[in-house]
Amino acid sequence: MTTLLVITLIVLAFLGTPLFAIIGFCALISFHNAEIDLAGIFIELYRVASTPTLIAIPLFTFAGFLLAEGKTPQRLTRLSQALLGGIPGGVCHMVLVSCAFFTAFTGASGVTIIALGGLLYPLMLKEKYEQTFSLGLITSSGSLGLLFPPSLPLILYGLVAQVNIDKLFLGGILPGLLMIVIVGLYSTVKSRTFKIQTQAMHWADVKSAVRDSIWEIPLPFIVLFGIYGGIFTVTEAASVTVVYVLFIQSVIYKDLHPIQDIPRLMRESMVLVGTILIILGTSMGFTNFLIDEQIPMQLMDWMQEFIDSKITFLIVLNIFLLIVGCMMDIFSAIIVIVPLIIPIAKSFDVNMVHLGIIFLTNLEIGYSTPPVGINLFISSSRFKEPVVKLYRATLPFLGWRLLGLAMITYIPTLTLFLVNLSGGS
C-alpha cells in the first residue's frame, strides 16, 4: 500500500496536480493511518492564519505587483544607468542594482527577468556587450534581491522557522551586498575584455533621472529606517509601503488607473498569496505529523552516522539545497524543507538566522542552476533563445556565486554582524 501510495503521488505530481493538494493528501492519509484526529490539519491551518505577521505577505506582494505594472522598471533603469554608467562595467552594475531592488520588493526573480529583461538586454547589446554574457548576467541577477528586505521569502522563512523577521532583514543585508560585489567584480573584469568604453557621467542626466524617480528612491529607506528606528513593525511597514506605492503610482505618476488597474492587480496578487497560504497550511499540518513520528530525529540519527562536524553538515546541506532550488519554487521549498532541517541544524549549533540566509542563498542560486533552474526557462522564453544557450551563459556566474555562498556559509559574521550590532543574540 505504501509503494502504491508513493507511485500515485508521483503520477499526480507529473500530471500537474497542485502541490497543496498532494501535500494535503499525504497529511490526510498519514493522520488516518496513525489514527490521529484529522482535525489536527485544520487546527494548523487556523494557527497559520492567526499569525500576526502573516498580513505582511499579501501587503508586500500587492506593493510588488503595483511596482511591476507601472513604469517603475523604466525609471529605475534610467536612474541606475545615469549614476553607474560612467564607471568601468557601469552597465553591468546598473543591471545588478536594478534587479536586486526590483526583486526585493516583488519577491519573485522571474517577474524581474520579465519586467526588466526587455529594457536591460537590448541596452547591453547596444553597449557592445557579448550576447552570451548579457544573457548570463540578466538571468543570474534576477534572484539577487531575495536576501534584501522586504523580501517575501525572508518573511516566509521567519514565519515557518519562528525566527524574528527583523533579525532576518538585518542578516540578509551584508550577504546580499557580498553577492552583488562578487558578480560586479567579475562583470567589470569581463567588460575590460570586451573593451567597453566608459562614458562620462553627465550631471544633467543624473538630475533628470533623480527627478523622475524622486518618489521611488525613498521606498527602501522608509521600510528599513521605519522598522529599525522603532517607528513601526514589519506588518505596519507593509501597510505603509502599500499606501505609499498606491499613492505614487496612481496619483503622482498616474501609471495606474484607480478603477481599471488597481482591482485587477489586487485579484492577481491575492491569487499568488492564496497559493502560498494554502501550501503553508497543508504542509505545516503534514510537518506536524512528521515531527510526531520523529522523522527529523531519525534523519538526524542517520546523518550523525556519516556526519560528525558542523562543517560537513553545512557542505551536505548546501548540495541538498542547490538541488532543491532547481526542482522547487522558493515558497514551496521554504514551507516543505525548513521544518525538517531545523532540528538537525540546531543539533549542530547552527544559528537560525544564519541558517535562513544560507537557505535562501542556495535557493536563489538554484533558480539559475542547470539543467532545470526555473529562471533558465523564463529567460529562454523571454529572450527567445535555446535553454542550452542559457546553460552556457550562466555557468561562469554560477561559479562566482558559489564562491559567495561558501563565504556566507563558513563566515557566519557576514550574516550575524548587523544582528549582533543591533542587540540580537
Buried (B, 14 or more C-beta within 10 A) or exposed (E): EEEEBEEEBEEBEEEEEBBBBBBBBBBBBBBEEEEBEEEBBEEBBEEBEEBEBBBBBBBBBBBBBBBBBBBBBBBBBBBBBBBBBBBEBBBBBBBBBBBBBBBBBBBBBBBBBBBBBBBBBEBBEEBEBBBBBBBBBBBBBBBBBBBBBBBBBBBBBBBBBEBBBBBBBBBBBBBBBBBBEBBBEBBBEBBEEEEBEEBEBEEEBBEBBBEBBEBBEEBBEBBBEBBBEEEBBBBBBBBBBBEBBBEBBBEEBEBBEEEEBBEBBBEEBBEBBEBBBBBBBBBBBBBBBBBEEEBBBEBBEEBEEEBEEBEEBBBBBBEEBBBBBBEBBBBBBBBBBBBBBBBBBBBBEBBBBBBBBBBBBBBBBBBBBBEEBBBBEBBBEBBEBEBEBBBEBBBBBBEBBBBBBEBBBBBBEBBBBBBBEEEBE
